[in-house]
Amino acid sequence: MPDLTGKVVLVTGAGSGTGRVHCERFADAGADVLALDRPEAVDDLHETAGRVRRRGGRCATGTADISSLAEVTSAVESGVTTLGRLDVIVANAGIHTPNRPAWTISTQEWQRNLDVNLTGVWHTVKAGVPHIGTEGGSVVIISSTNGLRGTTGTAPYTASKHAAVGLALTLGNELGPQSIRVNTVHPGAVATPMVRNPTTYKRLRPDLDNPTEADAIEVLTSRNLLPVPWVEPVDVANAAVFLASDQARYITGAQLVVDAGLTQKAT
């Protein structure tokens, strides 16, 4: 595993799911963690902090609605004061609204996706970058395979994830002279509640009245080159740790796909 001893990483959406696993894997690599999530996730953040500490890392937690620059800035400033520095930003927080055709989505649903998945990423970078020292650092934006292609019923999510890639590429040009690298990670289906839920199963198997996870797994597996239905959160976290480390010291402006071959399958 890469060595990030002495580094401090900011992770948004850190209370659960892949965000929590990011925190754990960075702690495994020797980093300290500034874990941010929504105010209602405070108990989850405490659990994440405990897991980081049991791995030997320090962990500061903060709450913020990522769509509010003032809240994100305040939480980051407090955490950096506690931990003493900032080296890595992992913009992980995101949402996915229920799938519907683009023309049936409400204005509120559209805007909330952009507020979290795009503007929230910008807020995270805007709040965090001024704290990265002169030796440089790394920004890792968690996008999606929907940031590289289009799929039906995902208009606001797909638009926001594509836009996040454009933001990352621009940031890479702007921050390169400060030795700050900027890359995106693009997971396919990940074994989290965002995928493993009855609504998703029904979307994948509309031919069944009450589809099970096993029914959905058949469809998901058929979409990938590798014979698996999804990747695990740790696979996404491992990609983020790599991109944040010196092992990727000359990698910037890249899109690292972790999707079991989803985007490469011909049929």
ABEGO torsion letter per residue (X at the ends): XBBABGBBBBBBGAABEAAAAAAAAAAAAGBBBBBBBBAAAAAAAAAAAAAAAAAGBBBBBBBBBAABAAAAAAAAAAAAAAAGBBABBBBABBBBBBBBBAAABBAAAAAAAAAAAAAAAAAAAAAAAAABBAAEBBBBBBBBAAAABBBBGAAAAAAAAAAAAAAAAAAAAAAAAAGBBBBBBBBBBBBBAAABBAAAAAAABAABABBBAAAAAAAAAAABABBBABBBAAAAAAAAAAAABAAAAABBGBBBBBAGGAAABAX
